[in-house]
Amino acid sequence: NPTAANDKIIWVKRFLPEYARKRVIISHNKNLNAGDYLIDDNLRNGADKFAGKHIHFGSEEFPDWKTIIKFLDNNV
């Protein structure tokens, strides 16, 4: 999808707090990124090998964005 990266940035700016907006990295090879958190909806493309905390969107632990934002507010 040629607009996927831009669409994600627009979404982050619209829905996530300021601290998240300044720390966005978009990459197909997610395990190559260095950081504390990775928010992704699957384990492919290195998400399962990410060195920090993989926030698995849609999982039992993180079923929705409200849960993710609450987690980040308490841990960032």
OpenMM code with the backbone's topology and positions (N, CA, C; nanometers):
from openmm import Vec3, app, unit

residues = "ASN PRO THR ALA ALA ASN ASP LYS ILE ILE TRP VAL LYS ARG PHE LEU PRO GLU TYR ALA ARG LYS ARG VAL ILE ILE SER HIS ASN LYS ASN LEU ASN ALA GLY ASP TYR LEU ILE ASP ASP ASN LEU ARG ASN GLY ALA ASP LYS PHE ALA GLY LYS HIS ILE HIS PHE GLY SER GLU GLU PHE PRO ASP TRP LYS THR ILE ILE LYS PHE LEU ASP ASN ASN VAL".split()
positions = [
    Vec3(0.0836, -0.1174, 0.0000),
    Vec3(0.0000, 0.0000, 0.0000),
    Vec3(0.0885, 0.1242, 0.0000),
    Vec3(0.0864, 0.2034, -0.1031),
    Vec3(0.1763, 0.3191, -0.1125),
    Vec3(0.1465, 0.4307, -0.0123),
    Vec3(0.0283, 0.4327, 0.0467),
    Vec3(-0.0033, 0.5383, 0.1436),
    Vec3(-0.0028, 0.4889, 0.2880),
    Vec3(0.0358, 0.3650, 0.3109),
    Vec3(0.0271, 0.3055, 0.4448),
    Vec3(0.1064, 0.3847, 0.5494),
    Vec3(0.2291, 0.4207, 0.5195),
    Vec3(0.3121, 0.4929, 0.6173),
    Vec3(0.2495, 0.6276, 0.6524),
    Vec3(0.2089, 0.7012, 0.5519),
    Vec3(0.1473, 0.8318, 0.5765),
    Vec3(0.0151, 0.8165, 0.6524),
    Vec3(-0.0621, 0.7166, 0.6174),
    Vec3(-0.1882, 0.6925, 0.6877),
    Vec3(-0.1636, 0.6648, 0.8358),
    Vec3(-0.0582, 0.5911, 0.8661),
    Vec3(-0.0261, 0.5605, 1.0060),
    Vec3(0.0155, 0.6859, 1.0820),
    Vec3(0.0945, 0.7702, 1.0199),
    Vec3(0.1370, 0.8959, 1.0840),
    Vec3(0.0158, 0.9839, 1.1123),
    Vec3(-0.0734, 0.9962, 1.0173),
    Vec3(-0.1953, 1.0750, 1.0370),
    Vec3(-0.2747, 1.0190, 1.1542),
    Vec3(-0.2877, 0.8865, 1.1608),
    Vec3(-0.3628, 0.8235, 1.2694),
    Vec3(-0.2971, 0.8505, 1.4042),
    Vec3(-0.1658, 0.8358, 1.4112),
    Vec3(-0.0928, 0.8598, 1.5369),
    Vec3(-0.1138, 1.0036, 1.5831),
    Vec3(-0.1010, 1.0989, 1.4915),
    Vec3(-0.1196, 1.2403, 1.5283),
    Vec3(-0.2609, 1.2680, 1.5770),
    Vec3(-0.3552, 1.1967, 1.5241),
    Vec3(-0.4956, 1.2196, 1.5610),
    Vec3(-0.5330, 1.1559, 1.6943),
    Vec3(-0.4800, 1.0360, 1.7232),
    Vec3(-0.5318, 0.9596, 1.8354),
    Vec3(-0.4358, 0.9380, 1.9528),
    Vec3(-0.3061, 0.9494, 1.9331),
    Vec3(-0.2138, 0.9199, 2.0419),
    Vec3(-0.1593, 1.0471, 2.1048),
    Vec3(-0.1176, 1.0397, 2.2308),
    Vec3(-0.0643, 1.1568, 2.3006),
    Vec3(0.0668, 1.2061, 2.2383),
    Vec3(0.1037, 1.3255, 2.2760),
    Vec3(0.2235, 1.3914, 2.2206),
    Vec3(0.3490, 1.3053, 2.2322),
    Vec3(0.3695, 1.2402, 2.3483),
    Vec3(0.4917, 1.1614, 2.3653),
    Vec3(0.5009, 1.0493, 2.2622),
    Vec3(0.3904, 0.9957, 2.2190),
    Vec3(0.3925, 0.8892, 2.1185),
    Vec3(0.4220, 0.9443, 1.9798),
    Vec3(0.3747, 1.0627, 1.9511),
    Vec3(0.3924, 1.1228, 1.8181),
    Vec3(0.5384, 1.1467, 1.7836),
    Vec3(0.6181, 1.1741, 1.8831),
    Vec3(0.7584, 1.2056, 1.8588),
    Vec3(0.8475, 1.0819, 1.8565),
    Vec3(0.7878, 0.9631, 1.8703),
    Vec3(0.8672, 0.8409, 1.8798),
    Vec3(0.8230, 0.7334, 1.7808),
    Vec3(0.7608, 0.7725, 1.6729),
    Vec3(0.7093, 0.6767, 1.5756),
    Vec3(0.8187, 0.6341, 1.4790),
    Vec3(0.8315, 0.5042, 1.4602),
    Vec3(0.9203, 0.4470, 1.3598),
    Vec3(0.8369, 0.3500, 1.2775),
    Vec3(0.8400, 0.3655, 1.1473),
    Vec3(0.7651, 0.2751, 1.0602),
    Vec3(0.8656, 0.1958, 0.9789),
    Vec3(0.8573, 0.0640, 0.9909),
    Vec3(0.9512, -0.0233, 0.9220),
    Vec3(0.8858, -0.1574, 0.8935),
    Vec3(0.9196, -0.2155, 0.7807),
    Vec3(0.8711, -0.3488, 0.7486),
    Vec3(0.9412, -0.4534, 0.8351),
    Vec3(1.0692, -0.4322, 0.8666),
    Vec3(1.1484, -0.5248, 0.9486),
    Vec3(1.1489, -0.4741, 1.0923),
    Vec3(1.0480, -0.5074, 1.1655),
    Vec3(1.0258, -0.4485, 1.2974),
    Vec3(1.1317, -0.4854, 1.4000),
    Vec3(1.1937, -0.6010, 1.3863),
    Vec3(1.2957, -0.6408, 1.4830),
    Vec3(1.4246, -0.5602, 1.4682),
    Vec3(1.4387, -0.4833, 1.3617),
    Vec3(1.5572, -0.4000, 1.3436),
    Vec3(1.5458, -0.2680, 1.4192),
    Vec3(1.4276, -0.2354, 1.4664),
    Vec3(1.4067, -0.1114, 1.5407),
    Vec3(1.4511, -0.1287, 1.6855),
    Vec3(1.5004, -0.0219, 1.7428),
    Vec3(1.5360, -0.0211, 1.8841),
    Vec3(1.4370, 0.0696, 1.9556),
    Vec3(1.3796, 0.0204, 2.0608),
    Vec3(1.2848, 0.1008, 2.1360),
    Vec3(1.2261, 0.0224, 2.2506),
    Vec3(1.1432, 0.0887, 2.3252),
    Vec3(1.0803, 0.0251, 2.4404),
    Vec3(0.9543, -0.0507, 2.4029),
    Vec3(0.8786, 0.0014, 2.3058),
    Vec3(0.7493, -0.0572, 2.2705),
    Vec3(0.7313, -0.0660, 2.1201),
    Vec3(0.6658, -0.1724, 2.0777),
    Vec3(0.6223, -0.1900, 1.9402),
    Vec3(0.4742, -0.2221, 1.9452),
    Vec3(0.3937, -0.1406, 1.8773),
    Vec3(0.2505, -0.1680, 1.8677),
    Vec3(0.2262, -0.2267, 1.7304),
    Vec3(0.1764, -0.3493, 1.7283),
    Vec3(0.1502, -0.4172, 1.6016),
    Vec3(0.0408, -0.5200, 1.6228),
    Vec3(-0.0300, -0.5502, 1.5154),
    Vec3(-0.1416, -0.6432, 1.5268),
    Vec3(-0.1064, -0.7863, 1.4880),
    Vec3(0.0202, -0.8134, 1.4628),
    Vec3(0.0598, -0.9512, 1.4313),
    Vec3(0.2025, -0.9780, 1.4757),
    Vec3(0.2477, -1.1004, 1.4552),
    Vec3(0.3832, -1.1401, 1.4954),
    Vec3(0.4771, -1.1528, 1.3764),
    Vec3(0.4304, -1.1195, 1.2583),
    Vec3(0.5141, -1.1319, 1.1385),
    Vec3(0.6141, -1.0169, 1.1263),
    Vec3(0.7021, -1.0311, 1.0295),
    Vec3(0.7989, -0.9271, 0.9935),
    Vec3(0.8862, -0.8834, 1.1107),
    Vec3(0.9167, -0.9763, 1.1990),
    Vec3(1.0076, -0.9482, 1.3092),
    Vec3(0.9423, -0.8959, 1.4352),
    Vec3(0.8110, -0.8773, 1.4359),
    Vec3(0.7449, -0.8273, 1.5574),
    Vec3(0.7672, -0.9227, 1.6742),
    Vec3(0.7709, -1.0524, 1.6458),
    Vec3(0.7919, -1.1512, 1.7520),
    Vec3(0.9356, -1.1541, 1.8024),
    Vec3(1.0273, -1.0870, 1.7309),
    Vec3(1.1688, -1.0825, 1.7708),
    Vec3(1.2100, -0.9441, 1.8217),
    Vec3(1.1151, -0.8532, 1.8339),
    Vec3(1.1429, -0.7175, 1.8810),
    Vec3(1.1996, -0.7233, 2.0223),
    Vec3(1.3056, -0.6500, 2.0489),
    Vec3(1.3754, -0.6578, 2.1777),
    Vec3(1.2978, -0.5934, 2.2929),
    Vec3(1.2128, -0.4971, 2.2640),
    Vec3(1.1346, -0.4323, 2.3694),
    Vec3(1.0033, -0.5045, 2.3925),
    Vec3(0.9059, -0.4334, 2.4441),
    Vec3(0.7725, -0.4884, 2.4711),
    Vec3(0.6880, -0.4804, 2.3447),
    Vec3(0.6444, -0.5969, 2.2966),
    Vec3(0.5527, -0.5995, 2.1824),
    Vec3(0.4112, -0.5854, 2.2358),
    Vec3(0.3484, -0.4739, 2.2050),
    Vec3(0.2089, -0.4512, 2.2399),
    Vec3(0.1281, -0.5070, 2.1239),
    Vec3(0.0766, -0.6255, 2.1445),
    Vec3(0.0087, -0.6993, 2.0375),
    Vec3(-0.1378, -0.6551, 2.0315),
    Vec3(-0.1647, -0.5579, 1.9438),
    Vec3(-0.2999, -0.5040, 1.9290),
    Vec3(-0.3974, -0.6151, 1.8898),
    Vec3(-0.5116, -0.6192, 1.9581),
    Vec3(-0.6118, -0.7210, 1.9296),
    Vec3(-0.5952, -0.8485, 2.0107),
    Vec3(-0.4875, -0.8553, 2.0905),
    Vec3(-0.4649, -0.9734, 2.1744),
    Vec3(-0.5506, -0.9637, 2.3002),
    Vec3(-0.5502, -1.0696, 2.3787),
    Vec3(-0.6252, -1.0692, 2.5042),
    Vec3(-0.5746, -0.9604, 2.5988),
    Vec3(-0.4417, -0.9403, 2.6016),
    Vec3(-0.3837, -0.8380, 2.6889),
    Vec3(-0.4125, -0.6965, 2.6396),
    Vec3(-0.4129, -0.6769, 2.5078),
    Vec3(-0.4342, -0.5452, 2.4479),
    Vec3(-0.5436, -0.5519, 2.3408),
    Vec3(-0.6694, -0.5663, 2.3837),
    Vec3(-0.7768, -0.5866, 2.2864),
    Vec3(-0.8154, -0.4625, 2.2064),
    Vec3(-0.7821, -0.3420, 2.2594),
    Vec3(-0.8249, -0.2194, 2.1924),
    Vec3(-0.7290, -0.1055, 2.2265),
    Vec3(-0.7511, 0.0091, 2.1615),
    Vec3(-0.6612, 0.1235, 2.1814),
    Vec3(-0.6743, 0.1826, 2.3212),
    Vec3(-0.7909, 0.1765, 2.3778),
    Vec3(-0.8093, 0.2277, 2.5140),
    Vec3(-0.7164, 0.1556, 2.6109),
    Vec3(-0.7068, 0.0258, 2.5982),
    Vec3(-0.6187, -0.0546, 2.6831),
    Vec3(-0.4724, -0.0184, 2.6600),
    Vec3(-0.4352, 0.0019, 2.5348),
    Vec3(-0.2962, 0.0361, 2.5015),
    Vec3(-0.2594, 0.1724, 2.5576),
    Vec3(-0.3456, 0.2704, 2.5399),
    Vec3(-0.3163, 0.4047, 2.5906),
    Vec3(-0.3078, 0.4040, 2.7428),
    Vec3(-0.3952, 0.3300, 2.8085),
    Vec3(-0.3884, 0.3184, 2.9554),
    Vec3(-0.2551, 0.2565, 2.9969),
    Vec3(-0.2124, 0.1507, 2.9273),
    Vec3(-0.0840, 0.0870, 2.9567),
    Vec3(0.0318, 0.1861, 2.9393),
    Vec3(0.0325, 0.2582, 2.8274),
    Vec3(0.1400, 0.3543, 2.8012),
    Vec3(0.1387, 0.4682, 2.9025),
    Vec3(0.0219, 0.5183, 2.9373),
    Vec3(0.0131, 0.6254, 3.0371),
    Vec3(0.0734, 0.5828, 3.1705),
    Vec3(0.0596, 0.4557, 3.2042),
    Vec3(0.1113, 0.4045, 3.3314),
    Vec3(0.2577, 0.3615, 3.3248),
    Vec3(0.3146, 0.3532, 3.2041),
    Vec3(0.4513, 0.2994, 3.1906),
    Vec3(0.5491, 0.3913, 3.1200),
    Vec3(0.5063, 0.5025, 3.0714),
    Vec3(0.5973, 0.5934, 2.9993),
    Vec3(0.6273, 0.7125, 3.0866),
] * unit.nanometer
topology = app.Topology()
chain = topology.addChain("A")
for resn in residues:
    res = topology.addResidue(resn, chain)
    for name in ("N", "CA", "C"):
        topology.addAtom(name, app.Element.getBySymbol(name[0]), res)
